[in-house]
Amino acid sequence: MTVLTIEDMAQILAPGQAIAGLDLGTKTIGLSMSDLGRRFATPRPVIRRVKFTIDAQALLDFAATEKVAGFVIGLPMNMDGSAGPRVQATRAFVRNMEQKTALPFVYWDERLSTVAAERTLIEMDVSRSKRAERIDSAAASFILQGALDRLSLLARSAGEEFSA
């Protein structure tokens, strides 16, 4: 398994390969999947965290079922751009996944993704109890959608280079 930049991920993905978004929390892992055209992120049910080996297997089972070509994982940077304990925990999780899979991971700055997800769920008039159930996967969708938008921009830029 390799940690890639989004630009490197764009180079290795074949057409029709889907990618997954992850929002790593202390109690759950929020999941989201792209469509095969990598245009839209769709929330999926969360993985309830137990311990790393169980969490990792659940994530790998999800990846196998969904035919995931790579992961975009939210990196919870502080608002001032510094890395706190949650960033260290996320990087440790990915390092531990290196022993379990060859699938690539891309870190994605997730500042305010949970806030944006919460606002969207409120606008959709989702009840407080249902928001609590859905917030992590909604945040994973925001993370993944940002990466998908960047991949789309990179593809358009590459097309312009070749047509020039």
DOSERO-989879 format. One line per 5 residues: number of its first residue (from 1); for each residue z, y, x of N, C-alpha, C, O. Coordinates in steps of 0.1 Angstrom, whole numbers. Layout:
REM residues N
NUM> Z Y X Z Y X Z Y X Z Y X | ...
This chain:
REM residues 164
1> 0 -12 8 0 0 0 0 12 9 6 13 20 | -7 22 4 -8 34 12 -4 46 3 -7 46 -9 | 1 57 9 3 69 2 -9 78 6 -12 80 18 | -16 83 -4 -28 90 -2 -26 104 -8 -17 107 -16 | -35 113 -4 -37 126 -10 -46 124 -22 -52 114 -23
6> -46 133 -31 -55 132 -43 -69 132 -39 -78 126 -45 | -72 139 -28 -86 140 -23 -90 126 -17 -101 121 -19 | -81 119 -10 -84 105 -5 -85 96 -17 -94 87 -17 | -77 97 -27 -78 89 -39 -91 90 -45 -98 80 -50 | -96 102 -46 -109 105 -52 -120 97 -45 -130 93 -51
11> -119 96 -32 -129 89 -23 -129 74 -25 -139 68 -25 | -117 68 -28 -117 54 -29 -118 48 -43 -121 36 -45 | -116 56 -53 -117 51 -67 -132 48 -71 -141 57 -68 | -134 37 -76 -148 34 -81 -149 38 -96 -139 40 -103 | -161 41 -100 -162 45 -115 -157 34 -124 -158 22 -121
16> -150 39 -134 -144 29 -144 -131 24 -140 -126 15 -147 | -125 29 -129 -111 24 -126 -101 34 -132 -102 46 -130 | -91 28 -138 -80 37 -144 -69 38 -134 -67 30 -126 | -61 49 -136 -49 51 -128 -38 54 -137 -39 58 -148 | -26 52 -131 -13 53 -139 -5 65 -134 -6 68 -122
21> 2 71 -143 11 82 -139 25 77 -141 28 69 -150 | 34 81 -131 48 77 -132 57 89 -131 55 98 -123 | 67 89 -139 78 98 -139 91 90 -136 97 84 -145 | 95 90 -123 106 82 -119 120 89 -122 123 99 -116 | 127 83 -131 140 89 -135 151 79 -130 148 68 -125
26> 163 83 -132 174 74 -128 177 63 -138 181 52 -134 | 173 65 -151 175 55 -161 162 48 -166 162 37 -170 | 151 55 -164 138 50 -169 127 54 -159 128 63 -151 | 116 47 -161 103 51 -154 93 54 -165 89 45 -172 | 90 67 -166 80 71 -176 66 66 -171 63 68 -160
31> 58 61 -181 45 56 -177 34 63 -186 36 67 -197 | 23 64 -179 11 70 -186 -1 63 -180 -1 59 -168 | -12 62 -187 -24 56 -182 -36 65 -185 -37 72 -195 | -45 65 -176 -58 72 -178 -67 63 -186 -66 51 -186 | -78 70 -192 -88 62 -197 -97 58 -186 -95 62 -174
36> -108 49 -188 -116 45 -177 -125 56 -171 -129 54 -160 | -127 66 -179 -134 78 -174 -126 88 -166 -130 97 -161 | -113 85 -166 -103 93 -159 -103 108 -164 -103 117 -156 | -104 109 -178 -103 123 -183 -90 126 -191 -86 137 -191 | -84 115 -196 -72 117 -205 -61 108 -201 -63 97 -197
41> -49 114 -201 -37 106 -199 -30 103 -212 -28 112 -220 | -26 91 -213 -20 86 -226 -6 80 -222 -5 71 -214 | 5 85 -229 18 79 -227 19 65 -230 12 60 -240 | 27 57 -223 30 43 -226 45 41 -226 52 50 -222 | 50 30 -231 64 28 -232 71 29 -218 65 24 -208
46> 83 34 -218 90 35 -205 95 21 -200 96 12 -208 | 97 20 -187 104 9 -181 119 13 -180 122 23 -173 | 128 6 -186 142 8 -184 146 3 -170 144 -9 -167 | 152 12 -162 156 8 -149 168 -1 -149 178 1 -156 | 168 -11 -140 179 -21 -139 183 -21 -124 193 -16 -121
51> 174 -27 -116 176 -26 -101 162 -27 -96 152 -31 -103 | 160 -23 -83 147 -21 -77 138 -33 -79 126 -32 -84 | 142 -45 -76 133 -57 -77 128 -59 -91 117 -63 -93 | 137 -57 -101 133 -59 -115 124 -48 -119 114 -50 -126 | 127 -36 -115 119 -24 -118 105 -26 -112 95 -23 -119
56> 105 -30 -100 92 -31 -93 83 -42 -99 71 -40 -101 | 89 -53 -103 82 -63 -110 76 -59 -123 65 -62 -127 | 84 -51 -131 80 -46 -144 68 -37 -141 58 -37 -149 | 69 -28 -131 58 -19 -128 45 -27 -124 34 -23 -128 | 47 -37 -116 35 -45 -111 29 -53 -123 17 -55 -123
61> 38 -58 -132 32 -65 -144 24 -55 -152 13 -58 -157 | 29 -43 -154 22 -32 -161 9 -30 -154 -2 -29 -161 | 9 -28 -141 -3 -25 -133 -14 -37 -135 -26 -34 -136 | -9 -49 -135 -18 -60 -136 -24 -61 -150 -36 -63 -152 | -16 -59 -160 -21 -59 -174 -31 -48 -177 -41 -50 -184
66> -28 -36 -172 -36 -24 -174 -48 -22 -164 -56 -13 -165 | -48 -31 -154 -58 -30 -144 -58 -17 -136 -68 -10 -135 | -46 -13 -132 -44 0 -125 -50 -1 -111 -47 -10 -104 | -57 10 -108 -63 11 -94 -54 19 -85 -56 19 -73 | -45 26 -90 -36 34 -82 -26 42 -91 -27 42 -103
71> -16 47 -84 -5 54 -91 -4 69 -87 -6 72 -75 | -1 78 -96 2 91 -94 17 93 -98 20 91 -109 | 25 95 -88 40 96 -91 45 110 -89 42 117 -79 | 52 115 -99 58 128 -98 68 130 -87 76 121 -85 | 66 141 -80 75 144 -69 83 156 -74 78 167 -74
76> 96 154 -77 105 164 -83 110 175 -73 121 175 -70 | 101 183 -68 104 194 -59 113 204 -66 112 206 -78 | 122 211 -58 130 222 -64 120 233 -66 109 234 -61 | 125 243 -75 116 254 -78 112 263 -66 102 269 -67 | 121 263 -56 117 270 -44 109 263 -34 106 268 -23
81> 104 251 -38 95 243 -30 102 233 -20 96 226 -13 | 116 234 -20 123 225 -11 125 211 -17 123 209 -29 | 128 201 -9 129 188 -13 144 184 -14 152 186 -5 | 148 180 -26 162 177 -28 164 161 -29 155 154 -25 | 176 157 -34 179 143 -34 169 135 -43 166 123 -39
86> 164 140 -54 154 133 -62 141 130 -55 135 120 -57 | 137 140 -47 125 138 -39 127 126 -29 119 118 -27 | 139 126 -22 142 115 -13 142 102 -20 137 92 -15 | 148 101 -32 148 89 -40 134 84 -44 131 72 -43 | 126 94 -47 112 90 -51 104 85 -39 97 75 -40
91> 106 91 -28 99 87 -15 104 73 -11 97 64 -7 | 117 71 -13 123 57 -10 118 47 -19 115 36 -15 | 116 50 -32 111 41 -42 96 36 -37 93 25 -37 | 88 46 -34 74 43 -29 74 35 -16 67 26 -15 | 83 39 -7 84 31 6 87 16 3 82 7 9
96> 97 14 -7 100 1 -11 89 -7 -18 88 -19 -16 | 81 1 -25 69 -5 -32 59 -10 -22 50 -19 -25 | 59 -4 -10 49 -8 1 50 -23 4 40 -29 7 | 62 -29 2 64 -43 5 58 -52 -6 57 -64 -5 | 56 -45 -18 53 -53 -30 38 -52 -35 33 -61 -42
101> 31 -42 -30 17 -40 -36 8 -32 -26 13 -25 -17 | -5 -35 -27 -15 -28 -19 -20 -16 -27 -28 -8 -21 | -16 -14 -39 -21 -3 -47 -16 11 -41 -5 12 -37 | -25 20 -40 -21 33 -34 -13 42 -44 -14 41 -56 | -5 51 -38 3 60 -45 -1 74 -41 -4 77 -29
106> -1 84 -50 -3 98 -47 9 105 -52 13 103 -64 | 15 113 -44 26 122 -48 20 134 -55 10 140 -51 | 26 138 -67 21 149 -74 33 158 -78 43 154 -84 | 32 171 -74 43 180 -77 45 181 -92 36 184 -100 | 57 177 -96 60 176 -111 68 188 -116 74 187 -127
111> 70 198 -108 78 209 -113 74 213 -127 62 216 -130 | 84 214 -136 82 218 -150 75 208 -159 72 212 -170 | 72 197 -154 65 187 -163 73 183 -174 69 181 -185 | 86 180 -172 95 176 -182 97 188 -192 98 185 -204 | 98 200 -187 99 212 -196 86 213 -205 88 215 -217
116> 75 211 -199 62 212 -207 61 200 -217 57 203 -228 | 66 189 -213 66 177 -222 75 180 -234 72 177 -245 | 87 185 -231 97 188 -242 91 198 -251 92 196 -264 | 85 209 -246 79 219 -255 68 213 -264 68 216 -276 | 60 205 -258 49 198 -266 55 190 -277 50 190 -288
121> 65 182 -274 71 173 -284 78 181 -295 77 178 -307 | 84 193 -291 90 201 -301 79 207 -310 81 208 -322 | 68 212 -304 57 217 -312 51 207 -322 47 211 -332 | 52 194 -318 47 184 -326 58 180 -337 55 170 -345 | 69 187 -337 80 184 -347 86 170 -345 89 164 -355
126> 87 166 -333 93 153 -330 108 155 -330 113 164 -324 | 115 146 -337 130 148 -338 136 146 -325 131 140 -315 | 148 152 -324 156 152 -311 158 137 -306 156 135 -294 | 161 128 -315 163 114 -310 150 108 -305 150 100 -295 | 139 110 -312 127 105 -308 122 112 -295 115 105 -287
131> 125 124 -293 121 131 -281 128 125 -269 121 123 -259 | 140 121 -271 148 115 -260 141 102 -255 141 98 -244 | 135 94 -265 128 82 -262 115 84 -255 111 76 -247 | 108 95 -259 95 97 -254 93 107 -243 82 108 -237 | 103 114 -239 102 125 -229 97 120 -216 89 127 -210
136> 102 109 -211 98 104 -197 83 101 -197 76 104 -187 | 78 94 -207 64 90 -208 55 103 -210 44 103 -205 | 60 112 -218 53 125 -220 52 132 -206 41 138 -203 | 63 132 -199 63 139 -186 53 132 -176 46 138 -169 | 53 118 -177 43 111 -169 29 114 -172 20 115 -164
141> 26 117 -185 13 121 -190 9 135 -184 -2 137 -180 | 19 144 -184 16 157 -178 13 156 -163 4 163 -158 | 21 148 -156 18 145 -142 4 140 -140 -3 145 -132 | 1 129 -147 -12 123 -146 -23 132 -150 -34 132 -143 | -21 139 -161 -32 148 -165 -35 159 -154 -47 162 -152
146> -25 164 -148 -28 173 -137 -36 167 -126 -45 173 -121 | -33 155 -122 -41 147 -112 -55 144 -117 -64 146 -109 | -56 141 -130 -70 138 -135 -78 151 -135 -90 150 -132 | -72 162 -138 -79 175 -138 -84 178 -124 -95 183 -122 | -75 175 -114 -79 177 -100 -90 168 -96 -100 172 -89
151> -90 155 -100 -100 146 -97 -114 150 -103 -124 149 -96 | -113 155 -115 -125 160 -121 -131 172 -114 -143 173 -112 | -123 181 -109 -127 193 -102 -133 188 -88 -144 193 -84 | -127 179 -82 -132 173 -69 -146 167 -71 -155 168 -63 | -147 159 -82 -160 153 -85 -171 163 -88 -182 162 -83
156> -168 174 -95 -178 184 -97 -181 191 -84 -193 194 -82 | -172 194 -76 -174 200 -63 -183 192 -54 -192 197 -48 | -181 179 -54 -189 169 -46 -203 169 -51 -213 169 -44 | -205 170 -65 -218 170 -71 -226 182 -67 -238 182 -64 | -219 194 -66 -225 206 -62 -229 206 -48 -240 212 -44
161> -221 199 -39 -225 198 -25 -238 190 -23 -246 194 -15 | -239 179 -31 -251 171 -30 -263 177 -36 -274 174 -32 | -262 186 -46 -273 192 -52 -278 204 -45 -289 210 -48 | -270 209 -36 -274 221 -28 -285 219 -18 -289 229 -11
